Amino acid sequence: MSEHIKLAENIILIDVPGLNETIINLVRFFEGSISRKLNKVDLETWIIDLALDAGLREGEHRTQILFVYDDTASFLEYCTTRELKSVDGWGCRNQFGEFIFSAISSEGLASRESVFFDLLQITLNSEDVKRLILLPAENEYGERLHELLEDTGHLTSPDANKDIIRFFPAKTSVSSRYRSEVLIFSLMHALGVRSEDLDLIR
């Protein structure tokens, strides 16, 4: 993979099976607790919520969303747009700028984990990227990701100019020098979980 690719100022790097696992667990928990069906996730709305949680604000920004997948998951669970092939090359514009979607299959290249880390390294090395938002597959390589991010000079050098945000499925006690955020908040909003639903499960 070339390290001279022109990248957007904001990159959202998503491991699809990792995202699917979080959505499936969340839907099963809430639908089993509140006895009603949840909404399907509207991809554009959810991505905006996610970006806002990571610090994006209104303006002429450019954000690239990179979905990494393999033959175990070539679609998005509980989303109005399921097929990743239909997501690839899609874009939209709103008050937060331009959003460009890409779906990258690891099939025939390497493992999905390897492709995720290759893309991560490219974005870390790119001077174009100012905000890097990560949604890994926590159960598969979360510890490896933590070690890499803690060791990278992008977090420790005096001229570090990257905001690195890692989304965990739920609240975490992991101590880190990068920002940690909670993934389920934006997903709950996208799925239509209401405040009264939360009252039912307390």
URKAKA-V252990 format. One record per residue. N is the residue number from 1. OMEGA is omega in whole degrees, 0 to 359 (none if undefined). Layout:
BEGIN
n: (N N)
omega: (OMEGA OMEGA)
END
This chain:
BEGIN
n: (1 2 3 4 5 6 7 8 9 10 11 12 13 14 15 16 17 18 19 20 21 22 23 24 25 26 27 28 29 30 31 32 33 34 35 36 37 38 39 40 41 42 43 44 45 46 47 48 49 50 51 52 53 54 55 56 57 58 59 60 61 62 63 64 65 66 67 68 69 70 71 72 73 74 75 76 77 78 79 80 81 82 83 84 85 86 87 88 89 90 91 92 93 94 95 96 97 98 99 100 101 102 103 104 105 106 107 108 109 110 111 112 113 114 115 116 117 118 119 120 121 122 123 124 125 126 127 128 129 130 131 132 133 134 135 136 137 138 139 140 141 142 143 144 145 146 147 148 149 150 151 152 153 154 155 156 157 158 159 160 161 162 163 164 165 166 167 168 169 170 171 172 173 174 175 176 177 178 179 180 181 182 183 184 185 186 187 188 189 190 191 192 193 194 195 196 197 198 199 200 201 202)
omega: (182 177 181 177 176 184 178 179 178 177 173 183 189 170 188 177 177 177 180 180 180 180 181 180 181 180 179 181 185 180 176 183 186 174 171 179 176 178 167 181 171 190 182 180 181 180 178 178 179 180 177 177 180 174 178 178 183 179 181 180 175 184 176 177 183 176 177 183 175 185 176 181 179 179 181 181 173 177 177 173 189 187 181 178 179 178 185 180 181 178 177 180 178 184 179 178 184 178 182 185 175 176 187 180 177 183 179 180 182 176 177 178 180 179 178 182 175 179 177 181 178 181 177 182 184 176 180 188 178 179 181 184 188 172 183 169 189 186 183 185 180 182 178 179 180 181 180 182 179 182 186 178 180 179 189 184 182 182 179 184 179 172 182 183 177 178 174 179 179 180 183 176 180 177 185 176 172 180 175 177 184 184 189 181 179 179 177 178 181 180 178 176 185 180 179 175 179 178 182 186 178 none)
END
